[in-house]
Amino acid sequence: MFKRPLSAQRIWHLKYLPAILVLFLSFTIAAPAVAAGSQAHLKGRFGLLHDWPVVPIAMMLMPDGRVIAYGTDTVGTQIGNLLYVIWDPSLGIGTNAFETLPNTTLTDIYCAGQAHLPDGRGLFFGGDAFLNTKRQYAHNNVNIFDSSTDTLTHLPQNMTFKRWYATAVTLPNGQHVVMGGRNSRDFPGTPTIPATVATYSPTPEVRAKNGHWRALSSATSDSAYGALGGTGEAWFYPRAWVNPQGKLFILGHDGAMYKLNTSGTGTLSKYLSTITPGINSLPSIMYAPGRILSIRDNRTALVVNINGNGEPVVTSGGTLAKNRQYSNATVLANGSVWVNGGSSTGNDLAGAALDSELWNSNTKIWKSTARAATPRLYHSTSLLLPDASVITGGGGTPGPLTQLNGEIYYPPYLFKKDGSGQFSPRPVIVDAPTTMLGWNEQFSIEATENISRITLVRIGATTHAFNNETRFFNLSTAQKGNPIVTVKTPASANAAPPGFYMLFVWNLDGIPSVARIIQIG
C-alpha cells in the first residue's frame, strides 16, 4: 500500500503551525479559571456565555475550521433575506471573531435543508417564503456558500419541489438526495388567508454534481417523509443516512423504518421492524459506522444497527436522566455522544434542563455532565469544533428566550485528571496529509508525543436537533505507542461520504490534539 512520505509536508506544517497554535490556545481564553476540586475531568465544563450577532438556528463547520451560522437578524427576528455569520474559533469569542454578512441572493434560507459538497462548500436547499402577508410557505431555491470568498450565491437550477424543513444527505457519489419538508399552505375558499392544514413534499429528489435534478417519482410516500404520520410530523427534517450498502436508511419519527434506493426513479421499501415512537424534536445521530443513537420518548435511547443486509437490529441505548425535547446530540472526538439542552415540557422554561448528559458508546451508560448558564430549546444548535470542544448556541424565534448567545462545552478529555480543573497539555500533529486521500488508502501521521489512538470525525451541519453530516471512525494502527503511525482511511464512500474530516491524535494520557482537517474523496 502507498505510504505518504512525511518529509514533504514539514514545510506545510511550519507555515501553518502558528494558526494551529492559536486554535489550540483559543479554548483556554473562553473558559474561566477553576479552583482545585473541580469535576471538569469527569463532567467537562462550559466556558463563558458570549454574544452572537444572530440566533444560530443552523450551523455548519467549514474545511478552514470556521463556522457559518444563520437564522435571524441582529435582534433575533426572522427576516426574509436573513443575515449569516462567519465565526472564527481561533480568534476566541469576542466581537472580532464574528463577521456578519448580508444575504444578497433574495432567497430566504430560514429552516432550509443543508449539506456539504465534496469540495467543502455548503449547500442550502429551500427555506421559508413570504406570500400574501403570511410566512412559512416554501420555495425551491438552492444556494451555495463558498468559505474561500465568504459569499452566498443563488444557483440557477432549482429543486423540482418547494421544501421547508427538508433533509439533505450527501451520497457516496457526491450527489445529494433531498427529502421531506413542507411544500406550502392550502387555500380552501380564499386566496388570501392560509389554512391551518399544510401540504407536503412526499417525493424525494436527487441533485447531480452538475446541479441538475432528478425526481424519485416511484419512491413517493406520505408516511416516510411526506405527511403527518404516527406521533410526529414525518415531513419535519426526516432522519436519514447512507447505510453501508450505499442505500438510504430513514428512521421515522413514528418508529417506522425505510430503505431508499436512489437509482433511476427510486425505490422505497419499508422494514418489518419498528422502534418506539418518538417526536420530531428529539435528536438521532450516527455515532459509528452503520450505528445510530436515537433518543425517543420517555427518556429512552435506542441503538439502531444498519450494518447488515436484512432488518435493522435494535438494542437498548440506556435511559437518560431527563426528557429532552428540542435537545441536541453531538458525537465527540472520542466517539461518545453528548446531549445538551432540551425541556421535558416542550419549548418552554418549566422543564428546561441546564445540565447535560454524556453517553458511553461502549457501555451504553449515561452520566450527568456540566451545567449550562442558559436553556437551549427550539432552534438551538451544537457542533463539534476542531479543538475537540463543542459550540452550543441559539434557541428562540419562537421561544421563551431569544438566544443571541453561545457557550462552548469542554469535554472531560481536555482536562487534567487531578481535580485541578486545569486543561491538560495536548499533543500536536506535526505531519499529516495535505492532499486529498482516497478510500482504504494508507497514510502516515506524526505527532509531538507517542500516539495511543487516532479518530476521524466528519465536519458537521446541524439544525433542528439533527446533524445529518457527522460520522465517527476509529482508525486502527499497529504502531500504537509511537510518535509516527500509519493508518487507513475508511474502506468505502458508503461508510465515509466524500468530503472533509477532522483527524484527531490522542496521547497516552487520553488527551486529543487539535484536529487536522483532511479531505477524502
Number of C-alpha atoms within 10 A of each C-alpha: 8 8 12 16 13 16 8 12 15 14 11 14 16 12 10 11 16 11 13 20 13 14 21 20 16 17 22 15 13 18 18 12 13 14 10 11 10 18 19 26 22 19 22 23 26 24 22 17 18 15 17 24 23 27 32 29 25 30 28 25 25 23 23 14 19 19 22 23 28 25 29 23 20 16 12 21 16 20 16 18 19 22 22 28 22 22 23 18 22 20 18 19 24 12 13 10 15 21 14 18 15 13 19 13 16 12 21 24 31 25 26 29 28 31 26 28 19 21 15 21 16 21 21 22 26 31 27 28 21 14 14 9 8 12 16 18 21 28 25 21 25 23 23 20 20 15 18 11 7 14 15 20 17 17 13 11 15 19 22 17 23 24 31 30 26 28 27 30 24 25 24 22 15 20 18 23 23 26 31 32 34 32 27 23 20 16 14 12 9 9 9 12 14 20 12 9 11 16 16 25 23 25 23 29 25 27 22 14 13 8 16 13 17 18 21 23 15 14 19 21 17 16 18 31 33 25 22 18 18 16 14 18 23 28 32 25 28 26 28 28 27 25 24 20 16 19 17 21 24 22 24 28 29 23 18 20 22 22 20 22 16 23 10 12 16 19 15 19 13 15 15 10 13 17 18 16 17 21 21 25 27 22 24 26 26 25 23 20 20 21 19 20 25 24 31 26 15 15 15 18 22 20 23 21 19 21 16 12 9 8 16 21 13 17 13 13 22 18 19 20 14 18 23 29 29 28 30 33 29 30 28 21 31 24 21 17 20 23 23 29 29 32 24 19 13 18 23 19 17 10 17 24 23 17 19 24 20 25 24 16 18 8 9 16 13 20 15 16 23 22 19 22 14 19 26 32 34 29 28 30 33 35 30 25 22 29 25 25 23 22 21 26 32 31 31 22 19 14 16 14 19 17 26 21 18 26 24 25 27 25 24 21 24 24 26 18 18 13 16 17 24 19 20 16 14 20 21 23 25 20 23 22 19 14 9 11 17 17 17 14 17 16 19 17 21 19 20 16 19 20 26 21 22 24 20 25 28 25 26 27 27 26 27 24 27 29 29 25 24 23 24 24 21 19 16 16 15 9 15 17 15 16 19 19 21 18 19 18 19 21 12 18 22 21 22 27 25 27 24 27 24 25 24 26 29 25 24 15 15 17 25 29 25 25 25 24 22 19 20 21 18
